[in-house]
């Protein structure tokens, strides 16, 4: 039995410090869960933590900062990790980092949302790589996939082993879905454009073998303020998706989706865990942001839903 840290509070790492992994993603690798997320302190962009039990989180390092090594590759990208101004160095924005491990290249590949630090007009995807899950990532630059805007984003690998990158495009009006190249370092094709004009952001995918359906969670665009979450269902990543239906209460329990973690229990069953941010707001309020983790439940017709619990327990 696992009792997770209290929902809606500042989660602490094993050193007693607040966990800075906002808008993040958990990757399972060699017996550990690695949690990557936004860290806006000082010169930091992304921090990483690891755990064996989803409860005790060990800080492993600031894996992407303004001082990170930059290196070009075959894709033409912008390698700037900061802006030089009259007042010194100004950070760019790197948001919603997601990481996959590529078996072919033996690299951990991070995709995220990039903005120039002055405004939100660039709307690019950016990439970084590392040979270890918690080492110093090398920044490989930012670009607009096929010239498209790219904001809130996620990564996902389907049952066939194909990797996908999805991000809010056209000033957040639509969600563009791309299949990645075999090395996860570029988009290979735009396979879908979802939710035309519905302004959905914070996408999070998962697959449920029980009914062989893909699920996509998202939120509406209301800035830092929470809103009604929705879910959509499909038979495939590039197929037709259902009209988004309600997920959670009118504020999704004051949260916004970050990712869904399929947790394999000792009895062989899978628990689907909704990881979300409870944002404090912009500026200094960002640092009061906390986390929500709720088990996803399913009705007989396959519809997904969540119920509130303050201290959620996972029965193993």
C-alpha positions as CSV (number, residue, x, y, z in Angstrom):
1,X,0.0,0.0,0.0
2,X,1.3,3.4,-1.0
3,X,0.1,6.7,0.6
4,X,1.1,9.6,-1.6
5,X,2.1,13.0,-0.3
6,X,-0.9,15.2,0.7
7,X,-2.6,16.8,-2.4
8,X,-2.5,20.5,-2.8
9,X,0.5,21.0,-0.5
10,X,4.1,21.9,-1.2
11,X,5.7,18.5,-1.7
12,X,9.1,18.1,-0.2
13,X,12.1,16.1,-1.3
14,X,14.2,13.8,0.9
15,X,16.3,16.9,2.0
16,X,13.1,18.7,3.1
17,X,13.1,21.2,0.3
18,X,10.1,21.9,-2.0
19,X,10.0,19.9,-5.1
20,X,10.3,22.0,-8.2
21,X,8.9,19.8,-11.0
22,X,6.0,21.8,-12.4
23,X,4.4,21.0,-15.7
24,X,6.6,17.9,-15.7
25,X,6.7,14.3,-16.6
26,X,7.8,11.0,-14.9
27,X,10.0,8.5,-16.8
28,X,10.5,5.0,-15.5
29,X,14.0,3.6,-15.9
30,X,15.9,0.8,-14.3
31,X,13.9,0.6,-11.1
32,X,13.4,4.3,-10.6
33,X,10.8,6.9,-11.4
34,X,12.5,10.1,-12.7
35,X,10.4,13.2,-12.3
36,X,11.4,16.2,-14.5
37,X,9.8,19.6,-14.3
38,X,10.0,23.4,-14.5
39,X,12.2,25.1,-12.0
40,X,12.2,28.9,-12.4
41,X,14.7,29.7,-9.6
42,X,17.9,31.6,-10.3
43,X,19.5,30.3,-13.6
44,X,17.5,27.0,-13.6
45,X,15.1,25.7,-16.2
46,X,14.5,22.0,-15.4
47,X,15.2,20.0,-12.3
48,X,15.0,16.2,-11.9
49,X,14.1,14.0,-8.9
50,X,14.0,10.2,-8.5
51,X,12.1,7.8,-6.4
52,X,11.4,4.1,-6.1
53,X,8.0,4.4,-4.5
54,X,6.5,7.7,-5.7
55,X,6.5,9.0,-2.1
56,X,10.2,9.8,-1.3
57,X,11.8,12.0,-3.9
58,X,15.5,12.5,-4.0
59,X,16.8,15.6,-5.7
60,X,19.2,14.6,-8.5
61,X,20.2,17.9,-10.1
62,X,19.4,20.9,-12.2
63,X,19.5,19.2,-15.5
64,X,19.0,22.2,-17.7
65,X,20.1,25.8,-16.9
66,X,21.3,28.9,-18.6
67,X,24.8,27.4,-18.3
68,X,24.0,24.2,-20.1
69,X,26.1,23.0,-23.0
70,X,24.6,23.7,-26.4
71,X,25.2,21.6,-29.5
72,X,23.7,21.8,-32.9
73,X,22.6,18.7,-34.9
74,X,21.0,18.1,-38.3
75,X,17.9,20.2,-37.7
76,X,18.4,23.9,-38.0
77,X,17.6,25.3,-34.5
78,X,18.1,28.5,-32.4
79,X,20.6,27.6,-29.7
80,X,20.0,30.6,-27.4
81,X,19.4,29.7,-23.8
82,X,19.3,33.3,-22.6
83,X,18.9,36.9,-23.8
84,X,21.6,39.5,-23.3
85,X,20.2,42.9,-22.2
86,X,21.5,46.1,-20.8
87,X,20.8,44.8,-17.3
88,X,22.7,41.6,-17.9
89,X,21.3,38.2,-18.8
90,X,17.6,37.5,-19.1
91,X,16.3,34.0,-19.0
92,X,14.2,32.5,-21.7
93,X,11.1,30.4,-20.8
94,X,11.3,26.7,-21.0
95,X,8.1,25.0,-19.9
96,X,6.4,21.6,-19.6
97,X,9.5,19.4,-20.1
98,X,8.9,15.8,-21.1
99,X,11.5,13.1,-21.5
100,X,11.7,9.8,-23.3
101,X,14.5,7.2,-23.5
102,X,15.5,6.2,-27.0
103,X,16.6,2.6,-27.2
104,X,18.2,3.0,-30.6
105,X,20.5,6.0,-29.7
106,X,20.7,5.3,-25.9
107,X,19.9,8.9,-25.3
108,X,17.3,10.5,-23.0
109,X,15.5,13.1,-25.1
110,X,13.7,16.1,-23.7
111,X,11.1,18.1,-25.5
112,X,9.6,21.3,-24.1
113,X,7.9,24.6,-24.9
114,X,10.3,27.6,-25.6
115,X,9.6,31.3,-25.4
116,X,12.2,34.1,-25.6
117,X,11.6,35.5,-22.1
118,X,10.3,38.8,-23.3
119,X,6.9,37.7,-24.7
120,X,5.0,34.6,-25.9
121,X,5.4,35.3,-29.7
122,X,8.1,32.6,-30.5
123,X,5.9,29.6,-29.5
124,X,8.6,27.0,-30.3
125,X,9.4,23.4,-29.4
126,X,12.9,22.8,-27.9
127,X,15.0,19.7,-27.4
128,X,17.8,18.6,-25.1
129,X,19.6,15.3,-24.7
130,X,21.6,13.3,-22.1
131,X,23.3,9.9,-21.9
132,X,21.9,9.4,-18.3
133,X,18.5,10.2,-16.9
134,X,19.7,12.6,-14.3
135,X,22.8,14.1,-15.8
136,X,23.5,17.5,-17.4
137,X,21.4,17.7,-20.5
138,X,22.9,19.2,-23.7
139,X,20.6,21.8,-25.2
140,X,19.9,21.2,-28.9
141,X,17.9,24.3,-29.7
142,X,14.3,25.5,-30.5
143,X,12.3,25.5,-33.7
144,X,8.7,25.7,-35.0
145,X,7.6,22.2,-36.3
146,X,6.7,22.7,-40.0
147,X,6.5,26.4,-39.2
148,X,3.7,25.9,-36.7
149,X,3.4,27.5,-33.3
150,X,4.1,25.1,-30.4
151,X,3.2,25.9,-26.8
152,X,1.8,23.5,-24.1
153,X,3.1,20.1,-25.1
154,X,3.6,16.4,-24.3
155,X,5.3,13.3,-25.4
156,X,3.8,9.8,-25.7
157,X,4.8,6.3,-27.1
158,X,2.0,4.2,-28.5
159,X,1.5,0.5,-28.4
160,X,3.4,0.0,-31.7
161,X,6.4,1.8,-30.3
162,X,6.0,5.0,-32.3
163,X,6.7,8.3,-30.3
164,X,4.6,11.4,-30.7
165,X,4.9,15.0,-29.8
166,X,1.7,17.1,-29.3
167,X,1.5,20.8,-28.7
168,X,-1.0,23.7,-28.7
169,X,-0.7,25.5,-32.0
170,X,-2.3,28.5,-33.8
171,X,-2.3,30.7,-30.7
172,X,-3.6,27.7,-28.7
173,X,-6.7,27.3,-30.9
174,X,-5.8,23.8,-32.0
175,X,-3.6,20.8,-30.9
176,X,-1.1,19.7,-33.4
177,X,0.1,16.0,-33.2
178,X,3.4,14.9,-34.7
179,X,4.9,11.4,-35.1
180,X,8.6,11.6,-34.2
181,X,11.6,10.3,-36.2
182,X,13.2,7.1,-34.9
183,X,15.8,9.0,-32.9
184,X,13.1,11.3,-31.3
185,X,15.1,14.3,-32.5
186,X,12.7,15.7,-35.1
187,X,9.1,15.5,-36.2
188,X,8.5,12.9,-39.0
189,X,4.9,13.8,-39.9
190,X,2.0,15.8,-38.6
191,X,-0.6,13.1,-38.1
192,X,-3.4,15.0,-36.6
193,X,-4.9,18.4,-35.8
194,X,-7.4,18.2,-32.9
195,X,-10.0,20.4,-31.3
196,X,-10.1,23.1,-33.9
197,X,-11.0,26.4,-32.2
198,X,-11.6,24.8,-28.8
199,X,-8.5,26.2,-27.2
200,X,-7.4,23.1,-25.3
201,X,-3.9,23.1,-23.6
202,X,-1.9,21.0,-21.1
203,X,-2.3,17.7,-23.1
204,X,-1.7,14.4,-21.4
205,X,-2.1,11.0,-23.1
206,X,-2.4,7.4,-21.9
207,X,-3.4,4.0,-23.3
208,X,-5.7,1.6,-21.5
209,X,-5.3,-2.0,-22.7
210,X,-8.5,-3.1,-21.0
211,X,-10.6,-1.5,-23.8
212,X,-7.8,-0.8,-26.3
213,X,-8.4,2.9,-26.2
214,X,-6.2,6.0,-26.2
215,X,-7.1,8.8,-23.9
216,X,-6.2,12.5,-24.0
217,X,-6.7,14.8,-21.1
218,X,-6.6,18.6,-21.5
219,X,-7.7,21.9,-20.0
220,X,-9.2,25.1,-21.4
221,X,-7.0,28.2,-21.8
222,X,-7.6,30.4,-18.7
223,X,-4.1,31.4,-17.8
224,X,-3.2,30.5,-14.2
225,X,-6.8,30.0,-13.2
226,X,-8.1,26.4,-13.1
227,X,-11.0,25.3,-15.2
228,X,-13.1,22.3,-16.2
229,X,-10.9,19.4,-17.5
230,X,-12.0,17.2,-20.4
231,X,-11.0,13.9,-21.8
232,X,-11.2,12.5,-25.3
233,X,-10.9,8.9,-26.6
234,X,-9.7,7.3,-29.8
235,X,-8.7,3.9,-31.3
236,X,-5.4,5.3,-32.5
237,X,-3.1,8.3,-32.2
238,X,-3.8,9.4,-35.8
239,X,-7.5,8.4,-35.8
240,X,-10.7,10.2,-35.0
241,X,-11.0,11.4,-31.4
242,X,-14.3,11.8,-29.5
243,X,-15.7,15.2,-28.7
244,X,-14.0,16.2,-25.3
245,X,-16.2,15.2,-22.4
246,X,-16.1,16.5,-18.7
247,X,-13.3,15.3,-16.4
248,X,-13.3,16.2,-12.8
249,X,-15.4,19.1,-11.3
250,X,-15.7,22.6,-12.7
251,X,-12.1,23.4,-11.7
252,X,-10.7,19.8,-12.0
253,X,-10.2,20.1,-8.3
254,X,-8.2,23.3,-8.8
255,X,-5.7,21.6,-11.1
256,X,-4.3,21.4,-14.6
257,X,-3.0,18.2,-16.2
258,X,0.7,17.6,-16.3
259,X,0.8,13.9,-17.3
260,X,-0.7,10.5,-16.6
261,X,1.5,7.8,-15.0
262,X,0.5,4.1,-15.6
263,X,1.5,2.5,-12.3
264,X,1.9,-1.3,-12.4
265,X,0.7,-2.9,-9.1
266,X,2.1,-6.0,-7.6
267,X,-1.1,-7.9,-8.5
268,X,-0.5,-7.2,-12.2
269,X,-3.2,-4.5,-12.5
270,X,-2.5,-1.0,-13.7
271,X,-3.5,2.1,-11.8
272,X,-3.6,5.3,-14.0
273,X,-2.5,8.3,-11.9
274,X,-3.5,11.8,-12.9
275,X,-0.5,14.1,-12.0
276,X,-1.5,17.8,-12.1
277,X,-0.3,21.2,-11.0
278,X,-2.2,23.4,-8.7
279,X,-0.8,26.7,-9.8
280,X,-0.4,29.5,-7.3
281,X,-0.2,32.1,-10.1
282,X,2.4,34.0,-12.0
283,X,5.5,35.9,-10.7
284,X,6.4,35.0,-7.1
285,X,3.1,33.1,-6.7
286,X,4.5,30.5,-9.1
287,X,6.7,29.2,-6.2
288,X,3.6,28.4,-4.1
289,X,2.4,26.0,-6.8
290,X,1.7,22.5,-5.6
291,X,0.7,19.1,-7.0
292,X,-2.4,16.9,-7.3
293,X,-2.2,13.1,-7.8
294,X,-5.6,11.3,-8.2
295,X,-6.3,7.8,-9.4
296,X,-8.3,7.8,-12.7
297,X,-11.5,5.6,-12.6
298,X,-13.5,4.3,-15.5
299,X,-17.2,3.8,-15.9
300,X,-18.7,0.7,-17.6
301,X,-18.7,2.5,-21.0
302,X,-15.0,3.5,-20.7
303,X,-15.5,7.1,-19.7
304,X,-12.7,8.4,-17.4
305,X,-13.3,10.3,-14.2
306,X,-11.6,11.3,-11.0
307,X,-12.8,11.8,-7.4
308,X,-11.1,14.0,-4.8
309,X,-8.9,12.5,-2.1
310,X,-6.6,14.4,0.1
311,X,-4.2,11.6,0.9
312,X,-4.6,9.1,-1.9
313,X,-3.8,5.5,-1.2
314,X,-2.7,3.0,-3.9
315,X,-3.5,-0.6,-3.0
316,X,-0.8,-2.9,-4.2
